[in-house]
Amino acid sequence: MHQRSYLPYIVFLTGFLFLMILCLQAPVIAPMLGSGLVGKSLGLGHIVIPAIIFTLLTRIVLWLLLGFICHWMTQQVAACFQLKDKHHFNLALGLWLCGVVFVFMLNQVLFPRSLYTDLTATIIPNALAWLLMILSGAIACLAFIVALVQTMRCHGRQFIFMCILFVAFVGWYAYLNHAAPVQTSNRPNIFIIGLDSVRPDYVDYYDGKTNYTPSLDRFFAKASTFTQATTPLARTYPAWVSILTGEYPAHNGARYDLIDPSYVNRSHMLGKILKAHGYYRIYATDETRFSHIDQSYGFDQLITPSLTVNDFLIGNFNDSPIVNFMANTFLGRWLFPYNYANRGDNVRYKPATFLQQINFSMNHVSQQPIFMSIHFCLSHWPYVWANSKLGMFPPKTLKEGKALYTAGLKAVDQQFGEFITYLKTRGLLKNSIIVVISDHGETIGFPGSRVTLAKNYRPKNGKNHVKFAQYLKQYKLGPLDQSWGHGTDLLSFAQNKIIFGWQLHGFANNVTKKIATPVDLIDIKPTILDLIATQDPIHQQNKTIDGVSLEPLINGKKDTLSKRPFYFSSGFSPIIIDYKAPQLKYIVKIAMQKYRVVPSNGRLEMKSSLHQEVLDFKQMAILDGEWFLVKYPSKTKPVWVLFNTQSKLWTDNLDSRFALNSPIKRLQQKVNTFFKPEKPHRTEARS
């Protein structure tokens, strides 16, 4: 008996639903489009439009596929039970509604930060959402099984052929995920593992008062752990370039995020040196929006989200129930490349997806020793991800901000532990060097997060520190003893203090203890080269090399490192960065003013015309023994702040007795000499 087709009705309903979803997203997307961000101002048309078209077409196809599946199930179920034609429409509509309810309830349960969860959760509590998801899913599954049986009964050969194709696909996928044999080289594998924004005082092994990071605690308990480690610039990109070069940002050129890479000297990166010794070099991270490290930094393989401006645009504004579910699947890697394993897309990001991507990407690495730099960003602001607990985002109080931060720490710690387990399972740790660091710390705004407490000011008459307080107010850097974020203030020590530990496997010596010697991220490169006995002729000739080898300390030898000063600088200027979280329209405005898109590769970078402005308004500091001196830039006269790390006393009055009893002149001279006035210059040709 001929059955009437209700496919046009289902397609119409699905198309209408798709348009409704786009309309709900319009208030979010409109500020981006209406501002001219996707226009002549940044020249994005040829880069963004193809990606937008591909994304929209993919979303349309997925929704239509849902409609076609509902139509197929209707036809087969009706034929199986020999339903009368008048019941077909009700069956088609019912199955379509079951599919839609299942998708939306699944979205509410799995993606609490989705725009559509905000919509459905206002009328459907989570408990009811679970019930509706289970019921609609059960009905859909039952109908699907009936449809399969009916199809097999009526179209046996075609059904068998489809089964063969499905089994072949599963076999191909299993092969891709099959781990290759581990390498057998005599050279050790090298893993530099970075955890974004992790503060040492929130790690139990360092502080002894928390229980946030059990995986890190286990690692450091069997490591050479440096308790006085710092980063020269508390931003991810400059910190990692300092790791790879062994140089301060003032010497390697990586002065701020999204800098024109031609300003950065990439000629003697650690990876490029290790290439000559047979290493296969991998760089992996789950967020790249402000850290554009690519193959030119000395790597063979990247495991990262897109480095283009599409990551900013499509990565954040591709919210749709069916996309949210698909984005973390095997197919999502190709269908939604700007959302898959992308920490920047915190609505959809799941920590396990990034680990799966690493597993998939490393399964067929050739039989070479591995050098891998990997950076986990789950503990970075906004401290939330797809299935994190809500109810306090955005945080309204400092207590809520701390709760969010610690939740991010716990999640990244678990992710770190699972990655270590993966390396062990693959046998990659038997002969290895593992360095675990944080690129920088974080401040959340608590009193005392800036060390300039009013009670510790010298001379103590209650009025003289007005100069510094006024400076902070002028540039919106918060109250005298409070700060937010990272890379924003050098007197917020928690921004520059980091975790830093080494484990050596397969080596004769590996001291397991806490080491109080002051060290910095710039020491990683020379230490690794010493441990594997590799000479770097470029560095032997390069007088700007800043790091020193920590090999003697790690191997339990006597501390013969000479006392040395450490230099620090801030990220963007205080004029550019507000200490409070900016609104979307503010971000768009800043983007229009400060950034450009490179036509050749679609990447966002700071306009070169602003390079000198950023350099001129950097905070600069020196730590020399117990004395810490910071130079705060100004359009008129810089403000100097002197701090003693032992007594906790400070002053902005360099004529005071406190300052005159310090080596203030020598410290000022060192700061001015090290951070000598710079002029824009490119160290390399544009790539």
C-alpha positions in Angstrom: 0.0 0.0 0.0 1.4 3.4 -1.0 2.1 5.6 2.0 1.7 9.4 1.9 4.9 11.3 2.5 5.0 13.9 5.3 8.6 14.8 4.6 7.7 18.4 3.3 5.9 19.1 6.6 8.8 17.8 8.7 11.3 19.8 6.6 9.2 22.9 7.0 8.9 22.5 10.8 12.7 21.8 11.0 13.5 24.9 8.9 11.2 27.0 11.0 12.9 25.8 14.2 16.3 26.6 12.7 15.2 30.1 11.9 13.9 30.6 15.4 17.2 29.5 16.8 19.0 32.0 14.7 16.6 34.7 15.8 17.4 33.9 19.5 21.1 34.3 18.7 20.6 37.7 16.9 21.0 39.8 20.1 24.4 38.2 20.8 25.7 38.3 17.2 24.4 41.8 16.3 26.9 43.8 18.3 29.7 42.0 16.5 28.3 42.5 13.0 26.7 45.9 13.6 29.9 47.4 14.9 31.7 46.7 11.6 33.9 44.1 13.2 33.1 41.8 10.3 33.7 44.5 7.7 36.2 46.9 6.3 37.5 48.0 9.6 39.4 44.8 10.1 39.1 43.4 6.6 37.5 40.1 7.6 35.2 39.4 4.7 37.2 36.9 2.7 38.3 35.1 6.0 35.1 35.0 8.0 32.4 34.7 5.4 33.4 31.3 4.0 33.7 29.9 7.6 30.3 31.4 8.5 28.7 29.9 5.4 30.3 26.5 6.1 29.1 26.6 9.7 25.5 27.6 8.8 25.3 25.0 6.1 26.5 22.3 8.5 23.9 23.4 11.1 21.2 23.3 8.4 22.3 19.8 7.2 22.3 18.4 10.8 18.8 19.8 11.5 17.5 18.5 8.2 19.1 15.1 8.9 17.1 15.0 12.1 14.0 15.7 10.1 14.9 13.0 7.5 15.5 10.4 10.3 12.1 11.2 11.8 10.5 10.8 8.4 12.2 7.5 7.8 11.2 6.2 11.2 7.6 7.3 10.6 7.4 5.4 7.3 9.0 2.2 8.7 7.0 2.2 12.0 3.7 2.8 10.1 4.5 0.0 7.7 5.5 -2.4 10.5 2.2 -1.8 12.4 0.1 -1.3 9.2 -1.2 2.0 10.5 -3.9 3.8 8.6 -2.9 6.8 6.6 -4.8 9.2 8.9 -2.5 8.3 11.7 0.7 8.9 9.8 0.8 12.6 10.4 0.3 12.3 14.1 3.1 9.7 14.2 5.4 11.9 12.2 4.7 14.9 14.3 5.1 12.9 17.5 8.5 11.5 16.5 9.7 14.9 15.3 8.6 16.4 18.7 10.4 13.6 20.5 13.6 14.3 18.6 13.4 18.1 19.2 12.5 17.6 23.0 15.4 15.1 23.3 17.9 17.5 21.7 16.8 20.5 23.8 16.7 18.7 27.1 20.0 17.1 26.4 21.4 20.6 25.8 20.0 21.8 29.1 21.4 18.9 31.0 24.9 18.8 29.4 25.4 22.5 28.5 24.1 24.7 31.4 25.7 27.8 30.0 24.0 27.6 26.6 21.7 30.4 25.5 19.0 27.8 24.9 19.4 26.4 28.4 18.7 29.9 29.7 15.5 29.7 27.7 14.3 26.2 28.6 15.4 26.3 32.2 13.1 29.2 33.0 10.1 26.9 32.5 11.5 23.4 32.9 13.5 22.6 36.1 16.5 20.3 35.7 14.8 17.3 37.3 12.0 17.5 34.8 14.5 18.1 32.0 16.1 14.8 32.9 12.8 13.0 32.9 11.7 14.5 29.5 15.1 13.6 28.0 14.9 10.0 29.2 11.3 9.6 28.0 11.8 11.2 24.6 15.0 9.4 24.1 13.4 6.0 25.0 10.6 6.6 22.6 13.0 7.7 19.8 15.2 4.6 20.4 12.3 2.3 20.4 11.0 3.8 17.1 14.5 3.6 15.7 14.8 -0.1 16.5 11.4 -0.9 15.0 12.4 1.1 11.9 15.7 -0.9 11.6 13.9 -4.2 11.9 11.3 -3.2 9.3 14.1 -2.0 6.9 15.9 -5.2 7.3 12.7 -7.2 6.6 11.9 -5.2 3.4 15.3 -4.2 2.1 17.6 -7.0 3.4 20.5 -6.6 0.9 20.6 -2.8 1.2 20.5 -3.2 5.0 23.4 -5.6 5.0 25.4 -3.3 2.8 24.8 -0.4 5.1 25.8 -2.6 8.1 29.1 -3.5 6.3 29.8 0.2 5.7 29.1 0.9 9.3 31.4 -1.8 10.5 34.1 -0.6 8.1 33.7 2.9 9.5 34.0 1.7 13.1 37.1 -0.4 12.2 38.7 2.7 10.5 38.0 4.8 13.6 39.4 2.1 15.9 42.6 2.0 13.7 43.0 5.7 13.9 42.7 5.5 17.7 45.0 2.5 18.1 48.1 3.5 19.9 51.3 3.1 18.0 54.3 1.3 19.6 56.3 3.6 21.9 59.7 5.0 20.6 62.8 3.1 21.5 65.4 5.9 21.2 68.1 6.3 23.8 67.3 10.0 24.1 64.8 10.9 26.8 61.3 12.2 25.9 60.8 15.8 27.0 57.5 17.1 28.3 56.9 20.7 29.4 53.5 20.8 30.9 51.9 24.2 31.6 48.8 24.8 33.7 47.4 28.3 33.1 47.0 30.7 36.1 47.8 28.2 38.8 49.1 29.9 42.0 51.5 28.0 44.2 49.6 28.9 47.4 46.6 27.1 46.1 48.6 23.9 45.6 48.7 21.7 48.8 52.3 20.6 48.3 53.4 24.3 48.4 51.1 25.7 51.0 49.8 22.7 53.0 46.4 24.2 53.6 44.4 23.2 50.5 43.0 20.1 48.9 42.4 21.4 45.4 45.2 19.7 43.4 45.8 16.0 44.4 47.4 15.1 41.0 49.8 18.0 41.2 50.6 17.1 44.8 51.5 13.6 43.8 53.8 14.9 41.1 55.6 17.4 43.2 56.1 14.9 46.0 58.4 13.0 43.7 60.0 16.0 42.0 62.6 18.6 42.4 60.2 21.4 43.3 61.3 25.1 43.2 59.3 27.1 45.7 60.6 30.5 44.7 59.9 30.4 40.9 58.6 33.3 38.8 57.6 34.2 35.3 59.1 37.3 33.7 55.8 38.4 32.2 52.5 37.1 33.6 50.8 36.4 30.2 50.7 33.1 28.4 52.4 33.9 25.1 55.4 35.9 26.4 55.9 33.3 29.2 56.0 30.5 26.7 58.4 32.3 24.3 60.6 32.9 27.3 60.5 29.1 28.0 61.4 28.2 24.5 64.2 30.8 24.1 65.6 31.0 27.6 65.4 34.8 27.3 63.5 37.7 28.8 60.7 39.2 26.6 62.8 42.3 26.4 65.4 40.3 24.6 63.4 37.8 22.5 60.9 40.4 21.4 57.7 38.7 22.7 56.6 41.8 24.6 52.8 41.3 24.6 50.0 39.0 23.4 49.1 39.1 19.7 52.3 40.9 18.7 53.4 41.0 15.1 55.6 37.9 15.0 58.2 39.6 13.0 59.2 41.4 16.2 60.0 38.1 17.8 63.3 36.3 17.4 62.4 32.7 16.6 65.8 31.6 15.3 67.0 29.7 18.3 63.9 28.2 19.9 64.4 25.0 22.0 62.5 22.9 19.5 64.8 24.0 16.6 67.8 22.9 18.6 66.2 19.5 19.4 65.3 18.9 15.8 69.0 18.4 15.0 69.0 15.7 17.6 66.2 13.7 16.1 63.3 14.9 18.2 59.7 14.9 17.0 58.3 18.2 18.3 54.7 18.8 19.3 52.9 21.9 20.6 49.5 21.4 22.1 47.1 23.7 23.8 43.3 24.0 24.1 43.2 27.8 23.7 45.1 30.0 21.2 43.2 33.3 21.2 46.1 35.3 22.6 49.0 32.9 22.1 49.8 32.3 18.4 52.5 29.8 18.7 52.9 27.8 15.5 55.4 25.6 13.6 57.8 28.6 13.2 58.5 28.4 16.9 60.2 25.0 16.4 57.5 22.4 16.1 56.5 19.7 13.7 52.9 19.3 14.8 50.3 21.5 16.3 47.4 20.2 18.4 45.5 23.4 18.9 42.3 25.3 18.0 42.3 27.5 14.9 44.8 30.4 15.1 42.6 32.7 12.9 40.1 35.3 13.9 37.4 32.8 13.2 38.2 31.3 16.6 37.1 34.6 18.2 33.9 34.9 16.2 32.5 31.5 15.4 34.1 29.9 18.4 31.9 32.0 20.7 28.7 32.5 18.6 27.9 29.0 17.3 25.5 28.1 20.1 22.8 25.7 19.0 21.5 22.6 20.8 22.5 20.2 18.0 25.9 21.9 17.5 26.6 21.8 21.3 26.1 18.0 21.3 28.1 17.3 18.1 31.0 19.7 18.9 32.6 17.2 21.3 32.2 14.1 19.1 34.5 12.4 16.6 32.7 14.2 13.7 32.8 17.5 15.5 36.5 17.7 14.9 35.7 18.3 11.2 32.2 19.8 11.3 32.9 22.4 14.0 36.7 23.0 14.0 36.3 26.3 15.8 34.4 24.7 18.7 36.1 21.2 19.1 38.5 21.0 22.0 38.5 24.8 22.3 38.8 26.1 25.8 38.0 29.6 24.5 34.5 28.3 23.7 33.6 27.7 27.4 30.0 27.0 26.6 30.9 23.7 24.8 34.4 22.9 26.1 34.8 19.5 27.9 38.2 18.6 29.4 38.0 15.0 28.1 37.6 16.2 24.5 41.0 17.9 24.5 42.6 14.7 26.0 40.9 12.7 23.3 42.3 15.0 20.6 45.8 14.6 22.0 45.4 10.8 22.1 44.1 10.8 18.5 46.8 13.1 17.2 49.7 11.3 18.9 48.7 7.7 18.1 50.9 7.4 15.1 53.9 9.5 16.0 57.0 7.9 14.4 59.6 6.1 16.4 61.5 9.2 17.5 62.1 10.8 20.9 59.3 13.3 21.6 59.6 16.9 22.7 56.1 18.1 23.7 55.1 21.4 25.0 51.5 21.3 26.2 49.4 24.0 27.9 46.1 23.4 29.7 43.9 26.5 30.0 41.0 25.2 32.0 42.1 27.1 35.1 42.1 30.4 33.2 39.4 33.0 33.5 36.4 32.6 33.2 37.0 29.4 35.2 33.9 27.7 33.7 33.3 25.1 31.0 30.5 23.1 29.5 29.5 21.0 32.6 30.9 23.2 35.4 28.5 24.1 38.2 26.8 27.5 37.8 24.8 29.7 40.1 27.6 32.2 40.6 28.8 33.2 37.1 29.7 35.9 36.5 30.8 36.2 40.2 29.2 39.0 42.2 31.5 38.8 45.2 35.2 38.0 45.8 34.1 34.8 47.6 32.2 33.7 44.5 35.3 34.6 42.3 37.5 32.4 44.5 35.0 29.5 44.4 35.1 29.7 40.6 38.8 29.8 40.5 39.2 26.8 42.8 36.7 24.9 40.7 38.9 25.5 37.7 42.0 24.4 39.6 40.3 21.1 40.6 39.2 20.5 37.0 42.6 21.3 35.5 44.3 19.1 38.1 42.2 16.2 37.1 42.9 16.8 33.5 46.7 16.9 34.3 46.4 13.6 36.2 44.7 12.0 33.3 47.3 13.2 30.9 50.1 11.8 33.1 48.2 8.5 33.2 48.0 8.5 29.4 51.8 9.1 29.1 52.4 6.2 31.5 50.1 3.9 29.6 51.9 4.7 26.4 55.3 4.0 28.1 56.5 7.5 27.3 57.7 8.2 30.9 60.2 5.4 31.3 63.0 7.6 29.9 61.9 11.2 30.2 62.2 14.7 31.5 59.0 16.2 32.8 58.7 19.9 33.7 55.5 21.1 35.2 54.9 24.8 35.4 52.3 27.5 35.5 52.8 30.3 33.0 51.7 32.8 35.6 49.5 33.2 38.7 46.3 35.1 39.3 44.8 37.7 41.6 41.1 37.9 42.3 40.8 41.2 44.1 41.1 40.3 47.7 42.6 42.9 50.1 46.4 42.3 50.2 46.6 41.0 46.7 48.8 44.0 46.0 51.6 44.2 48.6 51.3 47.9 49.1 49.4 47.9 52.4 48.8 51.3 53.8 50.0 50.3 57.3 53.4 49.3 55.9 54.1 52.6 54.1 57.3 54.5 54.9 57.4 57.3 56.0 54.3 56.5 57.9 52.4 59.7 58.2 49.3 58.5 56.2 49.6 61.0 53.4 52.8 60.5 51.4 51.5 57.4 49.5 48.8 59.5 47.9 51.0 59.7 44.8 50.8 56.0 44.1 47.1 55.8 45.2 46.2 58.5 42.7 48.2 56.8 40.0 46.2 53.6 40.6 42.9 55.5 40.5 43.9 57.4 37.3 44.6 54.2 35.4 41.8 52.2 36.9 44.1 49.7 38.6 41.9 49.4 41.7 42.5 50.3 45.4 45.9 50.5 47.0 46.1 46.9 48.1 43.9 45.1 45.6 44.4 43.8 42.1 42.7 41.6 39.5 43.9 39.3 36.8 47.4 38.7 35.6 50.0 40.7 33.8 48.3 43.8 35.1 50.4 44.8 38.2 53.9 43.9 39.2 53.3 44.6 42.9 50.7 41.8 42.9 53.3 39.1 43.5 50.7 36.3 43.1 50.5 37.2 39.4 54.2 36.4 38.8 54.7 33.5 41.2 54.4 30.1 39.6 54.6 26.3 40.3 57.8 24.7 39.0 58.9 21.1 39.3 61.1 18.6 37.6 60.9 14.8 37.4 63.6 12.7 35.7 62.9 9.1 34.7 65.7 6.9 33.7 68.4 9.2 35.0 70.9 8.4 37.7 70.0 11.3 40.0 66.8 13.1 40.6 66.5 14.9 43.9 63.1 14.8 45.5 62.8 17.9 47.7 61.8 21.5 47.9 64.4 23.9 46.6 64.3 27.5 47.8 66.7 28.9 45.2 65.0 31.7 43.2 64.5 30.6 39.6 62.6 31.6 36.5 60.9 30.2 33.4 63.9 31.4 31.4 66.0 28.6 33.1 64.0 25.7 31.5 65.8 25.7 28.1 69.4 25.7 29.4 68.5 23.1 32.0 67.0 20.7 29.4 70.0 21.2 27.1 72.3 20.3 30.0 70.3 17.3 31.1 70.5 15.8 27.6 74.1 17.1 27.1 73.3 19.1 24.0 75.3 22.2 23.3 73.7 25.2 21.7 76.3 27.1 19.6 73.9 29.9 19.0 73.5 30.6 22.7 77.3 30.4 23.2 77.6 33.3 20.8 74.5 35.1 22.0 75.2 37.5 24.9 71.5 38.1 25.5 70.9 34.5 26.9 69.4 35.1 30.3 68.5 31.7 31.8 70.9 29.4 33.7 71.0 25.7 34.0 69.4 24.2 37.1 70.9 20.7 36.4 73.2 20.8 39.5 70.3 21.5 41.8 68.0 18.9 40.2 70.8 16.3 40.4 71.5 17.0 44.1 74.7 18.9 43.7 75.8 21.9 45.8 74.0 25.1 45.0 76.7 27.1 43.1 74.4 29.5 41.3 75.4 33.0 41.8 72.8 35.4 43.2 71.3 37.3 40.3 68.7 39.9 39.8 65.4 39.0 38.1 63.5 41.4 35.8 59.8 41.7 35.3 57.4 43.6 33.0 53.7 43.9 32.7 51.4 43.0 29.8 49.3 45.6 28.1 49.5 49.2 29.4 47.1 50.3 32.2 45.4 52.6 29.7 44.4 49.7 27.5 43.3 47.2 30.2 40.5 47.9 32.8 40.8 45.9 36.0 37.1 45.0 35.8 35.6 42.5 33.3 34.7 44.5 30.1 31.4 44.3 28.3 31.2 42.8 24.8 30.7 46.2 23.2 33.9 47.4 25.0 35.8 44.4 23.7 34.6 45.1 20.2 35.6 48.8 20.5 39.1 47.9 21.7 39.4 45.3 18.9 38.5 47.9 16.3 41.0 50.4 17.7 43.9 48.1 18.5 44.0 45.1 16.2 44.2 44.1 12.6 43.7 40.9 10.7 46.7 39.7 8.6 45.2 39.0 5.1 47.7 36.2 4.4 46.7 34.0 7.4 43.6 35.5 9.0 45.3 36.0 12.4 44.5 38.8 14.7 47.5 41.0 15.8 48.2 44.3 17.4 48.5 47.1 15.0 52.2 47.9 14.5 51.5 51.6 14.8 50.7 50.9 18.5 53.8 48.9 19.2 55.8 51.8 20.7 52.8 53.0 22.8 52.5 49.5 24.4 56.2 49.4 25.2 56.2 53.0 26.6 53.4 52.1 29.1 54.8 48.9 30.4 55.5 48.5 34.1 59.1 47.4 34.7 60.7 45.9 37.8 63.8 44.3 39.3 64.0 41.8 42.2 67.5 42.0 43.6 67.9 40.1 46.9 65.3 41.4 49.3 64.6 44.6 47.3 61.9 44.9 44.7 61.7 48.1 42.7 58.9 48.9 40.2 58.7 51.7 37.6 55.1 52.6 36.8 54.8 54.5 33.5 53.0 57.8 33.1 52.5 60.4 30.4 54.2 62.8 32.6 56.6 61.5 35.2 56.9 57.8 36.2 56.1 56.6 39.7 58.7 54.5 41.4 57.6 52.1 44.2 60.2 50.4 46.4 59.3 47.2 48.4 61.3 45.1 50.8 60.3 41.4 50.6 61.5 40.6 54.1 60.1 43.5 56.2 57.1 44.1 53.8 57.7 47.8 54.1 57.3 50.0 51.0 57.5 53.6 49.8 56.9 55.8 46.7 59.0 58.5 48.2 62.6 57.8 47.1 63.9 60.7 49.2 62.6 59.0 52.4 65.0 57.5 54.9 63.7 54.0 54.1 64.6 54.5 50.4 68.0 56.0 51.1 68.9 53.1 53.3 68.4 50.8 50.2 70.5 50.5 47.0 67.9 52.6 45.3 70.2 54.4 42.8 71.8 51.1 41.7 68.3 49.5 41.3 67.0 52.4 39.3 70.1 52.3 37.0 69.6 48.5 36.5 65.9 48.9 35.5 66.6 51.8 33.1 69.6 50.0 31.6 67.8 46.6 31.2 64.6 48.2 29.8 66.4 50.8 27.8 64.2 53.0 25.6 63.1 50.8 22.6 62.2 51.6 19.1 60.1 49.4 17.0 62.3 47.0 15.0 61.6 43.7 13.4 64.0 40.8 14.2 62.6 38.7 11.3 60.8 39.0 8.1 57.1 38.6 8.2 56.0 35.0 8.0 
